[in-house]
Amino acid sequence: MEKIDSKIGLEVHYQLDVGKLFCNCPSILREENPDFIIKRKLKTSAGELGEIDETALYEFKKQKEFWYETYNDSNCLVELDEEPPHSINEKALDVVLQLCLLLNTQIVDQIQIMRKTVIDGSNTSGFQRTILIGRNGFIETSKGKVKIATICLEEDAARKIQETPSYIIYRLDRLGIPLIEITTHPDIKTPEHGKEVAQLIGMYVKSTGKTRGGIGSIRQDLNISINNKPRIEIKGVQDLRTIPRIIENEIKRQSNLKEIKSEVRKVNIDLTTDYLRPMPGAARMYPETDIPSINITQEKINLIKLPELLTEKAIRLEKDFNLNSEISNLVIKEKLDIISLTKKFSNIEPSLIATTYLLTPKEIKKRFGINIKTKDIEETLSYYNDKKIPKDAIQKILIERTQNKKIDLNKYKTSSSELERDIRKIIQKHKDLTFQAYMGLIMKKYRGKANGQEIAEILKRYIKQI
Amino acid sequence: MSNPNTGDTVKITTSSETIKGKIMLSTDKNIIIKLDSGYNIGIKKQKIKSIIIEKGYQPKKQKTKKIPIKKDLPTISILHTGGTIASKIDYETGAVIAKFTPEELIGMVPELKDIANIKCKFVANIQSESMRFPHYNLIAKAIEKEIKETKPKGIIITHGTDTLHYTSAALSFILENLSIPIILVGAQRSSDRGSSDSHMNLICATKFIKETDFHGVAICMHNSMNDDKCAILPGTKTRKMHTSRRDAFKPINSEKIALINYDSDKIEMFEKTKPKPKENLKLKLIKEDIKVGILKSHTNIYPENIKHFKNYDGLIIEGTGLGHFQTKSFDKISEIEEKNKKELEKLLKDTIILLSSQCIFGRVNLNVYTPQRELKEIGVMGTEDMTTETAFIKLAWLLSNYKKEEIRKLVTQNLRGEIIKCSNTNSLK
């Protein structure tokens, strides 16, 4: 078999949680029924130099009516393409400038907002606004430098809800959410390296503390070509753990083809890919005329503060709160405000606070299929913090709280004298058992009602007497 | 260093790199180039060490196809006057400007050629806020010429939206005995974008002219934020009521003339077609040196505001409420307003003054309160249920074509549908 020379590049997208890019609406995704629906059609339009882009034309040929689900309290006329865009969201711009510095890119002197023609209806205007801000950067990886080609700031598209032969329903909640796009050069050495690079870039982006969570908030595309043949773009990689497999499958697919045409493909559930649309060209872009271009001055860049990297933060949390590295990474991943919580629950060791917030709900969900609310965790921990309940009762109370009953704390608390009397009774009833056997018997009865440590201490005293 | 032009493919070398792209714009400080990826970026000139032109810009030749005339279709003319509907990107400034030929308009809305045989003429290229009385005359003359030469079933005027309703009122008055439809069409989203309302507004106007016997001046724009129907609105009783929405134009103290369903081609008429005028079309132009002003009344107004109009032929005061304007004092603080009346009396010697209402909806009535009765006595007249904009155009037109005594009678007479004597019960929506 001949040797395959593959070139692999990555394009990652992260949503930012700083409001929308060109209006003042909140960036919240909605699940309720919309307040109203606006129905539109789109027409192709020529790009700046008078050429209609191939992608735009392809989408035009399968034209449909577009229905936009709109919410009175979280959408405005900008998302409906009924009002010109407002000035750019400065917070989003600042996050991108932070990343430009973190990823060692050059920052464009004068940035110009571009309109990228999109006529599948996912943008009410018929275009997506996008800005090239950083160029020619790099990151250090285990296999050497990976060059960062570009860092762009874009507006996210509307969410597709339903498609029928005659119309597509989109929801406007996602339209306009700021999206950072980071594109690498094809410097990725192996399929596994692809995952590493994606993870590393993700760490930098998340370090800004301004990324959105949830399904679809992070999207990765892959650019793959083999033996200097045309480039294939693969869209919609959701889980970065699947990156190595997708790369392997695509290289295998391409190496079995006689002729390769540059195109955009989408990822299937089985991590193979299918044709999506032709590769977009430069004719697809023309300037956004409703907003003037912006000079990024050295003074502005000097004001940008770099965030603490999450890798550094994890080490700091381990040290400051005596957490193991698994828990400290989880605290970061789930954005748990461990600093305020340790102040609030000053009698509880930080690792218990973190596990109760981050692991206990998962465990309860897995064992009993019950969802625990943050509010209930807070209340239960405050009982323990105030020494109203023993440690062992935390999980029981959490489960009981989901049943909306009034909680009788006394149930969980056994007075020491009562406990001691009962332990004596048990020892008299079951003579000549080992310490462990007594513990087992007593704990079975008192789990959640008394502190295990206290039981052990009482038990030790009586066993000695015997 | 070579001096590149817009569109040239260049290699720019800076202190840190070499960038390839197409020149878009050169400002004092920066050069903006388009990269192969399609993105535009600005490069500081002081960083640039050299620019090499790799390929000069060669504009692509536009293919203009001749459209065959279909005998079974009516002829409809489109007169181009400018505005968003006919706007394109300007490479020089990056702004949207009106800059294209009538052929390009057909190229952008090819559906038109299946509805009618379309004739395109260029009249002006102007942003509508810059329209002046001579422009109205220019358009009216172009219409007259087009009717004589082409004999179309109707004429579409493409126009900027800001003052579209002023032009529709002006044409309504200027074109006496008009026997064909003149439909003004604008766009709230520029034609260069996929979501533009221009093509649907144009197509609906064309269908309306083709399918109905309507004659007169009207406006055709989106009926709602949906791309489903366009409304035909009366030329003298319509106003732009929103800065940006597609359905910005609404009838004031009146109803829509018709609704055109874009998909089904169904036309709902809400008005009976009037009999066609027996006499020939006559142009009653607006004198180009006529000066009419509009004064919006507001609290804390000063007599100087009125004085400003001393050389004007006419003045519309857009009063408050039923047509109120401060001419009386109620206490020491409001004493200054007594002077307003004196200034009005001085002005009335040479200037016709009309009072309209900034309420927009409803009718002016100068009988209800004493100060208004006094204004009426000194010669100020109310504008009935006309919009301020229509009253402004009507007064300029009356001053151009009639004597003062006639004008005083004609102001409150309905001449072109601008006054409805019974107030519409349903107009405020």
Interface residues (C-beta under 8 A of the other chain):
Chain A: I38 K39 R40 K41 L42 K43 T44 S45 A46 E48 L49 G50 E51 A56 E65 L77 L80 D81 E82 E83 P84 Q106 V108 D109 Q110 I111 Q112 M114 R115 K116 T117 I119 T124 S125 G126 F127 T130 I131 L132 R135 N136 T150 C152 P280 G281 A282 A283 R284 M285 Y286 P287 T289 P292 S293 N295
Chain B: G7 S16 E17 M24 K29 N30 I32 K34 L35 D36 S37 G38 Y39 N40 I41 G42 I43 K44 K47 K60 Q62 I89 Y91 G94 A95 V96 M108 Q188 R189 S190 S191 D192 R193 G194 S195 S196 H199 M200 M225 N226 D227 D228 T243 S244 R245 R246
